[in-house]
Amino acid sequence: MAQGGKQPVQWMAAPQAIQGCPPGLEYLTQVDQLLVHQQVELLEVVSLCLQVIHIERPLRCQAWCCFCCLQKIEVQSPPGTVVGYVKQDLSFIYPWFTIENADGEPVLKIKGPCWTCKWCEVEFEVLSVNGEQQVGKISKQWSGLAKEYFTDADNFGIQFPMDLDVKMKAVMIGAVFLIDFMFFERSGNN
């Protein structure tokens, strides 16, 4: 038993280094889903740096329905090396995003619901690049009335193909932060 009667945290065994895989992303080769638990105020952060992933979002206006304000993030791993982008597509009923590799080539699409709600579970479909086959999803998970009402800390689940390139899995993590910023953060906090 750890101090205070709590069980010690069990971490995944460190995987071997994989050629062509950015250091630290080796863990992503072993998973097809992740849980992202937010503990920071994203509106106060222009760029987010995790241990091995750097996510940068240029300052843009927040009118998501205007073509001049389409949102975009850049994902780097290790910091300083671009692995991909998440770009909002011009759309009207359903929000669409394109996941791109470091060369700006489309790899996946994300289709959101026509309506989002902070007070319920919401799913964004991860689709093949042609938009015809669902290969995963990003879901905002309900955290309970008190937590949802009094905080901006959200929980997201990400599901993607096990054999998806780890760099694109890292970009999918970036997509979670962009989706959270655009649809679930309170605009009054800026």
C-alpha positions as CSV (number, residue, x, y, z in Angstrom):
1,M,0.0,0.0,0.0
2,A,1.1,3.5,-0.8
3,Q,1.0,6.3,1.7
4,G,-2.5,7.2,3.0
5,G,-3.9,3.8,2.2
6,K,-4.1,4.4,-1.6
7,Q,-3.0,1.8,-4.1
8,P,0.2,2.8,-6.0
9,V,-0.3,3.9,-9.6
10,Q,0.4,1.1,-12.1
11,W,2.1,2.5,-15.2
12,M,2.5,0.7,-18.6
13,A,5.8,-0.9,-19.1
14,A,8.1,1.3,-21.2
15,P,8.2,-0.1,-24.8
16,Q,11.4,-0.5,-26.7
17,A,12.5,2.3,-29.0
18,I,11.0,2.0,-32.5
19,Q,12.8,3.3,-35.5
20,G,11.0,6.3,-37.0
21,C,8.9,6.8,-33.9
22,P,9.4,10.1,-32.0
23,P,10.7,9.4,-28.5
24,G,7.9,9.0,-26.0
25,L,5.3,8.1,-28.6
26,E,6.2,4.4,-28.5
27,Y,3.5,4.0,-25.9
28,L,0.9,4.9,-28.5
29,T,1.8,1.8,-30.6
30,Q,0.3,-0.4,-27.9
31,V,-3.1,1.3,-27.5
32,D,-6.3,1.9,-29.6
33,Q,-8.0,4.2,-27.2
34,L,-7.1,6.8,-24.6
35,L,-8.9,8.8,-21.9
36,V,-8.0,12.5,-21.7
37,H,-8.8,14.1,-18.4
38,Q,-8.5,17.9,-18.5
39,Q,-7.1,19.7,-15.5
40,V,-6.1,23.0,-17.0
41,E,-7.9,26.0,-18.4
42,L,-7.3,25.7,-22.1
43,L,-8.4,29.3,-22.8
44,E,-5.5,30.5,-20.8
45,V,-3.0,28.4,-22.8
46,V,-2.0,29.4,-26.4
47,S,0.3,26.4,-26.7
48,L,0.3,23.3,-24.7
49,C,3.4,21.2,-24.0
50,L,3.1,17.7,-22.7
51,Q,6.3,15.7,-22.0
52,V,6.6,14.6,-25.7
53,I,3.9,16.4,-27.6
54,H,3.7,20.2,-28.3
55,I,0.4,21.5,-29.5
56,E,0.3,25.0,-30.9
57,R,-2.9,26.9,-31.9
58,P,-2.3,30.3,-33.6
59,L,-4.5,33.1,-32.3
60,R,-7.7,33.3,-34.3
61,C,-11.1,34.8,-33.8
62,Q,-13.7,32.4,-32.4
63,A,-16.5,32.8,-35.1
64,W,-16.3,29.1,-36.2
65,C,-18.9,29.7,-39.0
66,C,-16.8,32.3,-40.9
67,F,-14.2,31.1,-43.5
68,C,-11.6,33.6,-42.3
69,C,-11.8,32.2,-38.8
70,L,-11.3,28.5,-39.5
71,Q,-9.4,26.9,-36.7
72,K,-6.1,25.0,-37.0
73,I,-3.6,23.4,-34.7
74,E,-0.1,22.1,-35.3
75,V,1.1,19.1,-33.4
76,Q,4.9,18.6,-32.8
77,S,6.7,15.6,-31.5
78,P,9.3,16.0,-30.2
79,P,8.7,19.8,-29.7
80,G,10.1,21.5,-32.8
81,T,9.3,18.7,-35.2
82,V,5.9,18.9,-36.9
83,V,4.0,15.6,-37.1
84,G,0.7,16.8,-38.4
85,Y,-2.2,19.3,-38.3
86,V,-5.9,19.4,-37.4
87,K,-7.7,21.9,-39.7
88,Q,-11.3,22.9,-39.5
89,D,-13.1,22.5,-42.9
90,L,-15.6,25.0,-44.2
91,S,-19.0,23.4,-43.4
92,F,-22.4,24.5,-42.4
93,I,-24.5,21.9,-40.6
94,Y,-22.0,19.4,-39.3
95,P,-18.5,20.6,-38.1
96,W,-15.8,18.8,-40.2
97,F,-12.1,18.6,-39.6
98,T,-9.2,17.2,-41.5
99,I,-6.3,15.4,-39.9
100,E,-3.1,16.0,-42.0
101,N,0.4,14.6,-41.8
102,A,3.5,16.8,-41.6
103,D,3.4,17.4,-45.4
104,G,-0.2,18.7,-45.2
105,E,-1.6,15.5,-46.9
106,P,-5.1,14.5,-45.6
107,V,-5.1,11.2,-43.5
108,L,-8.4,11.2,-41.7
109,K,-11.6,13.2,-41.4
110,I,-13.6,14.1,-38.3
111,K,-17.3,14.7,-38.4
112,G,-19.0,16.3,-35.5
113,P,-22.7,16.4,-34.5
114,C,-24.9,19.2,-35.7
115,W,-25.5,20.2,-32.1
116,T,-23.1,19.9,-29.1
117,C,-24.0,20.0,-25.4
118,K,-21.8,20.3,-22.4
119,W,-24.4,18.5,-20.3
120,C,-24.4,15.2,-22.2
121,E,-22.2,12.7,-24.0
122,V,-21.2,13.9,-27.5
123,E,-19.5,11.9,-30.3
124,F,-17.3,13.1,-33.1
125,E,-16.8,10.4,-35.7
126,V,-13.3,9.7,-37.0
127,L,-13.6,8.7,-40.6
128,S,-11.4,7.5,-43.5
129,V,-10.0,10.3,-45.6
130,N,-12.9,9.9,-48.1
131,G,-15.4,10.3,-45.2
132,E,-17.1,7.0,-46.0
133,Q,-15.9,4.6,-43.3
134,Q,-15.9,5.2,-39.5
135,V,-12.5,4.1,-38.0
136,G,-12.8,5.6,-34.6
137,K,-14.3,8.4,-32.5
138,I,-13.7,11.2,-30.1
139,S,-16.3,11.4,-27.4
140,K,-16.8,14.1,-24.7
141,Q,-17.9,12.1,-21.7
142,W,-20.4,13.3,-19.1
143,S,-18.7,14.0,-15.8
144,G,-21.7,14.6,-13.5
145,L,-23.8,17.6,-12.8
146,A,-21.6,19.3,-10.2
147,K,-18.4,18.9,-12.2
148,E,-19.9,20.0,-15.5
149,Y,-21.6,23.0,-13.9
150,F,-18.8,24.3,-11.7
151,T,-15.7,23.6,-13.8
152,D,-14.4,23.5,-17.4
153,A,-12.5,20.3,-16.8
154,D,-13.8,17.8,-19.3
155,N,-13.2,14.1,-20.0
156,F,-12.7,12.8,-23.5
157,G,-12.3,9.4,-24.9
158,I,-10.4,8.7,-28.2
159,Q,-10.6,5.5,-30.2
160,F,-8.5,4.9,-33.3
161,P,-7.2,1.9,-35.2
162,M,-4.4,0.1,-33.4
163,D,-2.3,0.2,-36.5
164,L,-2.7,3.9,-37.1
165,D,0.7,5.7,-37.3
166,V,1.7,6.9,-33.9
167,K,2.3,10.4,-35.3
168,M,-1.4,10.5,-36.4
169,K,-2.4,9.2,-32.9
170,A,-0.6,12.2,-31.5
171,V,-2.4,14.5,-33.9
172,M,-5.7,12.9,-32.8
173,I,-4.8,13.9,-29.2
174,G,-4.4,17.4,-30.6
175,A,-7.8,17.2,-32.2
176,V,-9.3,16.6,-28.7
177,F,-7.9,19.9,-27.5
178,L,-9.2,21.8,-30.5
179,I,-12.7,20.2,-30.2
180,D,-12.7,21.1,-26.5
181,F,-11.7,24.6,-27.1
182,M,-14.2,25.2,-29.9
183,F,-17.3,23.5,-28.4
184,F,-17.0,23.0,-24.7
185,E,-15.0,25.8,-23.1
186,R,-16.9,28.7,-21.7
187,S,-16.4,31.7,-23.9
188,G,-16.6,34.1,-20.9
189,N,-13.3,32.9,-19.5
190,N,-11.1,34.7,-22.0
